[in-house]
């Protein structure tokens, strides 16, 4: 099974979020998570 690299996913997420001109807080609201969770994803600290 393929395992997603946390750093790679984080960089991908940052790129998509910036393309949409969204803040971490705006993305978090859309996904029903905290802005802290989005920050952790983008830094490659967590995926859940």
C-alpha positions as a LaTeX table, in Angstrom:
\begin{tabular}{lrrr}
\hline
Residue & $x$ (\AA) & $y$ (\AA) & $z$ (\AA) \\
\hline
Unk1 & 0.00 & 0.00 & 0.00 \\
Unk2 & 1.19 & 3.53 & $-0.80$ \\
Unk3 & 1.99 & 5.75 & 2.18 \\
Unk4 & 1.65 & 9.49 & 1.71 \\
Unk5 & 4.71 & 11.54 & 2.63 \\
Unk6 & 3.67 & 14.14 & 5.23 \\
Unk7 & 6.02 & 16.88 & 3.98 \\
Unk8 & 5.00 & 16.31 & 0.37 \\
Unk9 & 1.31 & 16.43 & 1.28 \\
Unk10 & 1.89 & 19.62 & 3.28 \\
Unk11 & 3.58 & 21.36 & 0.36 \\
Unk12 & 0.75 & 20.24 & $-1.95$ \\
Unk13 & $-1.88$ & 21.55 & 0.48 \\
Unk14 & $-0.14$ & 24.94 & 0.82 \\
Unk15 & 0.05 & 25.27 & $-2.96$ \\
Unk16 & $-3.64$ & 24.48 & $-3.48$ \\
Unk17 & $-4.75$ & 26.74 & $-0.63$ \\
Unk18 & $-2.75$ & 29.66 & $-2.00$ \\
Unk19 & $-4.07$ & 29.08 & $-5.53$ \\
Unk20 & $-7.57$ & 29.47 & $-4.09$ \\
Unk21 & $-6.40$ & 32.59 & $-2.18$ \\
Unk22 & $-7.58$ & 31.09 & 1.10 \\
Unk23 & $-6.19$ & 31.50 & 4.58 \\
Unk24 & $-5.59$ & 28.52 & 6.84 \\
Unk25 & $-8.60$ & 29.63 & 8.88 \\
Unk26 & $-10.87$ & 29.75 & 5.81 \\
Unk27 & $-9.75$ & 26.28 & 4.71 \\
Unk28 & $-10.26$ & 24.95 & 8.22 \\
Unk29 & $-13.81$ & 26.28 & 8.29 \\
Unk30 & $-14.58$ & 24.60 & 4.95 \\
Unk31 & $-13.23$ & 21.27 & 6.25 \\
Unk32 & $-14.78$ & 21.57 & 9.73 \\
Unk33 & $-11.40$ & 21.36 & 11.47 \\
Unk34 & $-9.29$ & 23.84 & 13.43 \\
Unk35 & $-6.83$ & 26.19 & 11.80 \\
Unk36 & $-4.22$ & 24.54 & 14.03 \\
Unk37 & $-4.92$ & 21.21 & 12.26 \\
Unk38 & $-4.40$ & 22.83 & 8.85 \\
Unk39 & $-1.14$ & 24.34 & 10.09 \\
Unk40 & 0.08 & 20.93 & 11.28 \\
Unk41 & $-0.83$ & 19.33 & 7.96 \\
Unk42 & 1.02 & 22.01 & 6.02 \\
Unk43 & 4.14 & 21.65 & 8.18 \\
Unk44 & 4.07 & 17.86 & 7.80 \\
Unk45 & 3.57 & 17.30 & 11.51 \\
Unk46 & 0.27 & 15.42 & 11.25 \\
Unk47 & $-2.12$ & 13.94 & 8.70 \\
Unk48 & $-5.13$ & 13.28 & 10.88 \\
\hline
\end{tabular}
